[in-house]
Amino acid sequence: MARRRYQTGWVFLRGTNPPKWIGRYREDTVGQEGIVRRVKHSVVLGTKAELPTKPLAQRRLELILARINAPEYRPGRVATVAESDFTRTRGLYGSKKNCFRSGTRRSVAEG
């Protein structure tokens, strides 16, 4: 079986006070129907003071991408709120749309 492509991501500076190195990459996830989708991720790698050059920031991003670039990597499954056991066991499944967030906070505090 052929190996999947190797990902390097991309790195750029954002902000002015202090400027931060941002790293972006994509990761495969399995959706509800078993369809594999690519999700974009963006992470702060560090400030310009910590990583003065772009190659240093790229090396830090490579550490994050090591898991995705590993030969044994398989996409993970992402569960929705409706599928989670948390909503079923707390009685929040099917509650009013505008009350869902406050009900979740209340149940977490009580539990």
C-alpha positions as CSV (number, residue, x, y, z in Angstrom):
1,M,0.0,0.0,0.0
2,A,1.3,3.4,-0.9
3,R,2.2,5.9,1.9
4,R,0.0,9.0,2.2
5,R,1.5,12.3,1.4
6,Y,4.0,13.9,3.8
7,Q,2.7,17.2,5.2
8,T,4.8,20.2,6.1
9,G,2.1,22.8,6.8
10,W,2.7,26.5,6.5
11,V,4.1,29.1,8.9
12,F,3.5,32.9,9.0
13,L,3.7,35.8,11.4
14,R,0.5,37.4,12.8
15,G,0.1,40.4,15.0
16,T,2.3,43.3,16.1
17,N,2.6,43.3,19.9
18,P,4.1,40.8,20.2
19,P,4.2,39.1,16.8
20,K,3.4,35.4,16.9
21,W,4.3,32.6,14.6
22,I,1.2,30.7,13.5
23,G,1.3,27.2,12.0
24,R,-1.5,25.7,9.9
25,Y,-2.0,22.2,8.8
26,R,-4.8,19.8,7.8
27,E,-5.9,16.6,9.5
28,D,-8.3,13.9,8.4
29,T,-11.3,13.1,10.5
30,V,-14.1,10.6,10.1
31,G,-17.6,12.2,10.1
32,Q,-21.0,10.7,11.1
33,E,-21.5,8.7,7.9
34,G,-18.0,7.4,7.8
35,I,-16.8,10.0,5.3
36,V,-13.2,11.2,5.7
37,R,-12.9,15.0,5.7
38,R,-9.9,17.3,5.9
39,V,-10.2,19.8,8.8
40,K,-7.9,22.9,9.0
41,H,-6.1,23.5,12.2
42,S,-4.2,26.7,13.3
43,V,-1.8,26.7,16.3
44,V,0.3,29.4,17.9
45,L,3.9,28.1,17.7
46,G,5.5,30.9,19.8
47,T,6.4,34.6,19.7
48,K,9.0,36.2,17.4
49,A,11.2,36.6,20.5
50,E,11.1,32.9,21.3
51,L,11.5,31.8,17.6
52,P,13.5,34.6,15.8
53,T,13.5,32.9,12.4
54,K,10.9,31.2,10.2
55,P,12.9,27.9,9.9
56,L,12.8,27.6,13.8
57,A,9.1,28.1,13.7
58,Q,8.8,25.5,10.9
59,R,10.8,23.0,13.1
60,R,8.3,23.5,15.9
61,L,5.4,22.8,13.6
62,E,7.2,19.6,12.4
63,L,7.0,18.3,16.0
64,I,3.2,18.8,15.9
65,L,2.9,17.2,12.5
66,A,5.0,14.1,13.5
67,R,1.9,12.3,14.7
68,I,0.0,13.0,11.4
69,N,3.0,12.1,9.2
70,A,3.6,8.8,11.0
71,P,3.1,5.7,8.8
72,E,0.7,4.2,11.3
73,Y,-1.5,7.3,11.5
74,R,-5.3,6.7,10.9
75,P,-8.0,9.5,11.0
76,G,-9.9,9.8,14.2
77,R,-13.6,9.9,14.6
78,V,-15.3,13.1,15.7
79,A,-18.5,12.8,17.8
80,T,-21.2,15.4,17.7
81,V,-23.1,16.7,20.7
82,A,-26.2,14.6,19.8
83,E,-24.1,11.4,19.7
84,S,-22.3,11.9,23.0
85,D,-23.4,10.0,26.1
86,F,-23.1,13.2,28.2
87,T,-26.3,14.6,26.7
88,R,-28.2,11.4,27.0
89,T,-27.3,10.7,30.6
90,R,-27.9,14.3,31.8
91,G,-31.3,14.6,30.1
92,L,-30.2,17.4,27.8
93,Y,-30.9,15.6,24.5
94,G,-33.8,17.4,22.8
95,S,-33.9,20.4,25.1
96,K,-34.8,23.8,23.8
97,K,-32.3,25.3,21.4
98,N,-31.8,28.6,23.2
99,C,-31.4,26.9,26.6
100,F,-28.9,24.2,25.7
101,R,-25.8,26.1,26.7
102,S,-27.0,27.2,30.1
103,G,-28.4,23.6,30.8
104,T,-25.0,22.1,30.0
105,R,-23.2,24.5,32.4
106,R,-25.7,23.7,35.1
107,S,-25.4,20.0,34.7
108,V,-21.6,20.1,34.7
109,A,-21.6,22.1,37.9
110,E,-24.0,19.7,39.6
111,G,-22.2,16.5,38.4
